[in-house]
Every structure is written in structure tokens, then in C-alpha cells.
């Protein structure tokens, strides 16, 4: 985003996903100097703590880790989509480390969520994002995704929720 240098654009990045540092709550923003000056006038005075800042600086130099994370994510998505298709689920393809699945209702989402929780698997219902009929599947390591898909298949066999409204892809 810094290549086009629009005065009114800020690019925000987080260390949560690709760098595997979600617990540190660390990120950064890039923008035109004048925009940064304005943001600095209103931002909270708290900076990241020392260990988080040190971890972030070290993470920026660990490109092999990021490459492995991105490759795992791409492979996980590629393996997950056919499984979702086979179940007849409607989802939004993603470049992130998660996929959003759309169902017919919040009740269906909660049935799926509760069934998966009983199996030790978590998804994120998206009611807090004003998408009460949707849930999010995060991409994990290959063995985790194999376990997730098996649990999801058991859930849909057990719950038999409505397969949902079509989502354009």
C-alpha cells in the first residue's frame, strides 16, 4: 500500500496470524506522514510492552516461519474446500487463515458449534460480527484439519441442519 501513497489510506498489519503471535496483540500501521501525524494526536499513549516489541522485531526477520505458515494455510484451504463442497456447505473462499460458512440461521450455527465443542473442536460463531447465521473455521496444522473434518462430518450427520442459502463465490 505504500507504493501508491494515497494521503487517506492506512495499511494495518498484525502479528497474530502469519507470525503466530496472537497472544501478544501486536501490530503496526503504515501511512502517509501527514496521516500518521494526525493519528499520533489521538492514539492511546500505550505502546507494546518490551517483550512483545522484541518478539515482533525478531519475527520480522524470520521469513522461513512466515513462508511455512503461508504454505500451511494455502494447503489447508485447498484441502478443506472439497470437504465443504462434499457436505454441500456454502462458504466464502478466502486468502486468510479462516473460511466463513453460511447457514440458514443462528440456531443452526449454535447446533454445529455445540456438537463440535462436545468433540473437542472449536469454531467461531459470527454473531458478534453481525453475521449470526455464519461461523468461521480457522485453518490449523494438517493433523488438526483432518480431525476437524472428521468432527464436522459427524456433526452434520448428527445435527442435519439446513444446508443454507447459496453464497456467491
C-alpha positions in Angstrom: 0.0 0.0 0.0 2.9 2.3 0.5 3.7 2.2 -3.2 0.6 4.1 -4.2 0.9 6.6 -1.2 -2.6 7.9 -1.1 -2.9 10.5 1.7 -6.0 8.9 3.1 -5.0 5.2 3.3 -3.5 3.4 6.2 -2.4 -0.2 5.9 -2.7 -2.2 9.2 -0.9 -5.5 9.8 -1.0 -7.8 12.7 1.5 -10.4 14.0 -1.5 -12.6 15.1 -1.8 -15.0 12.3 1.2 -15.4 9.9 3.7 -14.7 12.7 1.8 -16.9 15.2 1.8 -14.2 17.9 -1.9 -13.6 18.6 -1.5 -13.5 22.4 0.9 -10.6 22.2 -1.7 -8.3 20.5 1.0 -6.7 18.3 0.6 -4.9 15.0 1.6 -1.9 13.0 0.3 0.6 10.6 1.8 2.3 7.5 0.5 5.5 6.0 1.5 8.9 4.6 3.4 11.0 7.1 0.6 13.6 7.4 -1.9 10.8 8.3 0.4 9.3 10.9 0.8 12.8 12.5 -2.9 13.1 12.9 -3.3 9.6 14.3 -0.5 10.3 16.8 -2.6 13.2 18.1 -5.4 10.9 19.2 -3.9 7.5 19.8 -3.7 6.0 23.2 -0.4 6.6 24.9 0.3 2.9 25.5 3.0 1.2 23.3 3.6 -2.5 23.1 5.4 -3.9 26.0 9.1 -4.7 25.7 8.8 -8.5 25.2 6.1 -8.0 22.6 8.2 -5.4 20.7 11.3 -7.7 20.9 9.3 -10.7 19.6 7.8 -8.6 16.8 11.3 -7.3 15.7 12.6 -10.9 15.7 9.6 -12.2 13.8 10.2 -9.7 11.0 13.5 -11.4 10.4 12.1 -15.0 10.4 10.9 -15.3 6.8 11.1 -19.1 6.8 8.5 -19.3 9.6 6.1 -17.0 7.7 6.7 -18.9 4.5 5.8 -22.2 6.3 2.7 -20.6 7.8 1.5 -19.3 4.5 2.2 -22.6 2.8 0.3 -24.5 5.5 -2.6 -22.1 5.2 -2.8 -22.5 1.4 -2.6 -26.3 1.7 -5.2 -26.3 4.4 -7.6 -24.2 2.4 -7.1 -26.3 -0.7 -7.8 -29.5 1.3 -10.8 -28.0 3.2 -12.8 -26.7 0.2 -13.6 -30.1 -1.3 -14.7 -31.4 2.1 -17.0 -28.4 2.5 -18.3 -28.9 -1.1 -18.9 -32.6 -0.4 -21.0 -31.6 2.6 -23.0 -29.1 0.5 -21.9 -26.2 2.6 -21.9 -22.6 1.4 -18.7 -20.7 2.2 -16.7 -17.7 1.1 -13.3 -18.7 -0.4 -10.6 -16.9 1.5 -6.9 -15.9 1.4 -6.9 -15.6 5.1 -6.3 -18.3 7.7 -10.1 -18.9 8.0 -13.2 -19.6 6.0 -16.7 -18.3 6.7 -19.5 -20.8 6.3 -23.1 -19.5 5.9 -26.1 -21.5 7.3 -29.8 -20.8 7.4 -29.9 -19.5 11.0 -28.2 -18.7 14.2 -29.9 -21.7 15.7 -28.1 -23.9 13.1 -24.8 -22.3 13.9 -25.2 -22.9 17.6 -26.2 -26.6 17.0 -23.0 -27.0 14.9 -20.9 -25.1 17.5 -22.2 -27.2 20.4 -21.8 -30.5 18.6 -18.2 -29.7 17.6 -17.4 -28.5 21.2 -18.6 -31.8 22.6 -16.0 -33.4 20.3 -13.2 -31.0 21.5 -13.3 -28.9 18.3 -13.9 -25.2 18.2 -15.3 -22.9 15.5 -16.2 -19.3 15.9 -19.9 -18.3 15.6 -20.0 -14.9 14.0 -23.0 -13.4 15.8 -20.6 -10.7 17.3 -19.8 -9.7 13.8 -23.5 -9.2 12.9 -23.4 -12.5 10.9 -25.5 -14.7 13.3 -26.1 -17.3 10.6 -22.4 -17.8 9.9 -19.4 -19.4 11.5 -15.7 -19.3 11.0 -13.3 -22.2 10.5 -9.7 -21.5 11.3 -7.0 -23.3 9.3 -4.7 -25.4 11.5 -2.0 -27.9 11.1 -2.7 -30.9 8.7 -3.5 -33.3 11.6 -5.7 -30.8 13.2 -7.6 -30.2 9.9 -8.1 -34.0 9.5 -9.6 -34.2 13.0 -11.7 -31.1 12.3 -13.1 -32.5 9.0 -14.0 -35.8 10.7 -15.7 -34.0 13.5 -17.6 -31.7 11.1 -18.8 -34.8 9.1 -20.0 -36.4 12.4 -21.7 -33.1 13.3 -23.6 -32.8 10.0 -24.6 -36.5 10.2 -25.9 -35.9 13.8 -27.4 -32.4 13.5 -28.6 -32.4 9.9 -29.0 -28.6 9.8 -30.4 -27.0 6.8 -27.6 -26.6 4.3 -28.3 -22.9 3.9 -28.8 -20.3 1.3 -26.4 -20.2 -1.7 -23.4 -17.8 -1.3 -21.9 -16.4 -4.4 -18.3 -17.3 -4.9 
